Amino acid sequence: MKQAIMRVLRQAKAGAVQFTPEKKPILIFGLRRGGSTMVADAVAVNKGVWYTNEPFAVLPRHPGYETRKAALPEAQHSHFFELEGQDLERFAAYTDNHLHATYRDQGTARHAGVPPKANRVCLKILNAPWMLPWFSSNVPAHQIALLRHPGGQVSSTLRQNWGFPLEAYVQRPNDMALHFAPDEIASIGEALERGDRWEIGVLDWVVQAVPLMKAEAHGVPLVTYEDVVRDPETFVDDWLVGTCGLEDREAMVATFGKPSGSSRLSKDSTNSLISSGDRDAVVERWRKDVTDEQLRIGQDILDRFGIDIYRFVD
């Protein structure tokens, strides 16, 4: 009952906001439990930002589920791949509506001012990493790709007991062949048959992270969660202020010194480390949750796929 009341109040507040798209949108690409909420929180503290969390997640628990289900093409495990034809047209029309804050049941302006006004959109996109090239070519926006070490991302996802959409990717062999060699695809299928959730989780990270690691080839900067956590001031100055033109520097820097909007999904010990300012400990906290064997498996996977942006074993 309380959740229903809060939902109605949020929608009423969102419906009162006048939106004029005067400034370039901001798109944040990332993976679940990868730090995207942390960055989105920093953007959303600025006045006039209309923020939508995971607009392409077609899941019953997300705001606007019925709207998303009707507007978007069907997506297995709520993930979108290289679309074409009518599916791409529907995806593009839905995106355009978000860029104009049409779906008032899905977003809000946290700091709209009085009277409530917003003039730019921020979208946090987690369910369409393979669509990044399309966004970079077709959506005039400030875009950024965010990656976190697979150890931290996977251990956090496992702690939530969430599933992995890897199976949906494997069932699209033509799309997979655009990014991976036959032996790599075969090794993913074998891992799914073995059913080891840690191994599946790391491979799930690989499959979704590969297009993000190619982001710079499409003119989209790639940043890491670790660099942002360790030096948020530089990230704020270089990208949020310098590139995006956001103005409230002090408020943005301050957001990185406290747990993000997704802190309820983090361990209390991690949230305490964030509040304490021990940035290195925040970045490396996940290593306490994994075994030496898991580290070995993770490193073997990264080596097998030629990924050197991160390491499990020095």
C-alpha positions, 0 to 999 in steps of 0.5 A, a space after each residue: 500500500 505504501 509503495 503504491 501511494 509513493 508511486 502515485 505521488 512520484 507520478 504526480 510530481 513528475 507530471 507537474 514538471 514543464 520540460 523544454 529540451 534546451 540542452 544536450 541529453 546525457 546517456 550513461 551506458 553500463 552493466 548492473 552493479 557497475 557504478 552507473 547509479 553513482 554517476 547518474 546520481 551526480 548528474 541528477 543533483 543538477 537543476 533541470 535534469 530529467 532522469 530516467 533509470 533503466 528505460 529499456 528494462 522491460 520488467 514488471 517491477 520497473 516503473 512504466 512496465 506496461 508502456 515499455 511492453 507495448 512500445 518496445 519490440 520483444 526482448 528476451 531477458 529484457 536485453 536488446 541486440 542489433 535491431 533492424 526493420 520494424 523492431 529498430 523503428 519501434 526502438 527508435 521511436 521509444 528512445 525519441 519519446 524518452 529524449 523529450 520526457 514524454 513518459 512521465 511515469 518513468 522519470 522525474 526531475 529531482 531538482 526541478 526548482 520552482 516552478 518545476 522545470 527541466 531542460 535536459 534528459 539523463 538516461 541510465 542504459 543497462 539493457 542495451 550495450 550492443 546498441 551503443 553504436 546505434 546510439 552514437 550514430 543516431 542520438 545527438 547526446 553526451 554519451 559515456 560507457 562505464 565499466 567495473 572490474 568483473 569481480 566486483 560486478 559479478 560478486 555483487 550480482 550473485 549476492 542479489 541472487 539475480 539471474 544472468 541474461 547470457 543465455 539470451 545472447 547465446 541464442 542469437 548465434 548470428 549476432 554473437 558471431 559478429 563479436 566472438 570467434 566460434 571457439 569462444 562461443 562454444 566455450 560459453 555454451 559449455 559453461 552454461 551446461 556446467 552451470 557454475 554461476 561464478 563462471 557464467 557471471 564472468 562470461 556474462 560480463 564479457 559478452 556485455 562489456 565487449 561493445 562497451 570496450 569498443 566505445 571509443 571507436 564510436 566516439 564514446 569515452 570509456 571510463 572505469 568505476 575504479 578511476 571514478 571512485 579513486 578520483 571523482 574530482 577529475 571525473 567531475 571536472 573533465 566530463 560532467 562539467 567540462 564536456 556536459 556543461 553541468 554546473 553544480 560541481 560541489 554537489 556532484 563531487 559530494 555525491 561520490 562521498 556517500 552511498 548511491 541510490 542503489 546502496 540498499 543493494 550493497 553490503 553495509 561494510 561497503 557503504 561504510 567504506 564509501 562514507 569513510 572516504 577510503 577509496 582504495 578499500 571501496 574499489 578492492 572490497 569485492 576481493 574478500 568475497 571470492 576464492 582463489 579458485 574463482 580468481 583463477 577461473 576469472 583470469 582464465 576467461 579474460 585471457 581466453 577472450 583477450 581482455 586486458 583492461 582488468 586482471 583477477 590475478 597479478 
